[in-house]
Amino acid sequence: MTTAYELNRLSDEAVYSILYFYHIEEFPAEHLGMKYGVSSLTIEGIVKGRYRPKCHENFMIVEGILERRLVKRAESQ
């Protein structure tokens, strides 16, 4: 169960790291939960945008920009 205490103790930097490790490096939620000292349900809520939605939204915007740059770079070569 996710608690407000778990969410409050995670800094924005930690949330962005969780999003990166989950979406880009494909670490499992259980591993990230142990690493950051929160439940896997909290991790799943973060990576799906239910918890800390502004961080999730910002992460997705940046990743979309980087993905488009990679595609353009690949097309130009």
N, C-alpha and C positions, 0 to 999 in steps of 0.2 A: 504494500500500500504506500502510495506517495504521500508524504506529509509536507506541510509548508516549511518545516524545519529543513528538510532535505533540499528543497528548492532554493531556500534563502541562503544556504551555506555554499551553494555553487556560484562562483563569480561568472560574469559574462565570458571571460577568457576560458574558463573551464567548460562552459556550455558550447562555445565555438569549437573547442578541442574535441568534445564529445561528438558534435556533429561531423567534424572532419574525420575522426577515426571510424565512426559508424558508416558514413556515406561514401567516403573515398577509400579508406584503408580496409573497410568491411570487417571491423572488429565486432564480435557479438555483443549484444546488450549485457549479457551476464558478466563478461570480462570487464566492460567499461563500468558497470555497477560496482564491481569489486575495486577497480582502480580508483574510482572517485568516491567510494564510501556511501553509495546510495543504492536503492533497489533497482533491479532490472526493469521494473514497471516505470520507475522515474525516467530511466534512460529511454525507454520506448516512447514515453510521453513527450520527451524533449525532441527525439528524432522525427516524430510525426507532427510536431508543431502544436501539440495540445498545451504543453508547458513551455514557458519562455518563448511565446510565438514571435516576438520581435526579433530575437536572436535567430530563430529558425528562418524567418523571412529574409533577413539580411544575408544569412549564409547562402540561401538558395539564389539570391540575386547575384552575389559575387561568383558563385560556382557557375551560374549561367553565362556570365560575362567571360569567365576564363575558358569555358567550354567553346564558346563561339570563337574566341581568339585562336584556340588550338585547331579548330576546323578550318578557319581562314588560312592559318599558317600551313596546314597540310595541303590545302588546295593550291596554294601558291608555289609549292615545291614540285 
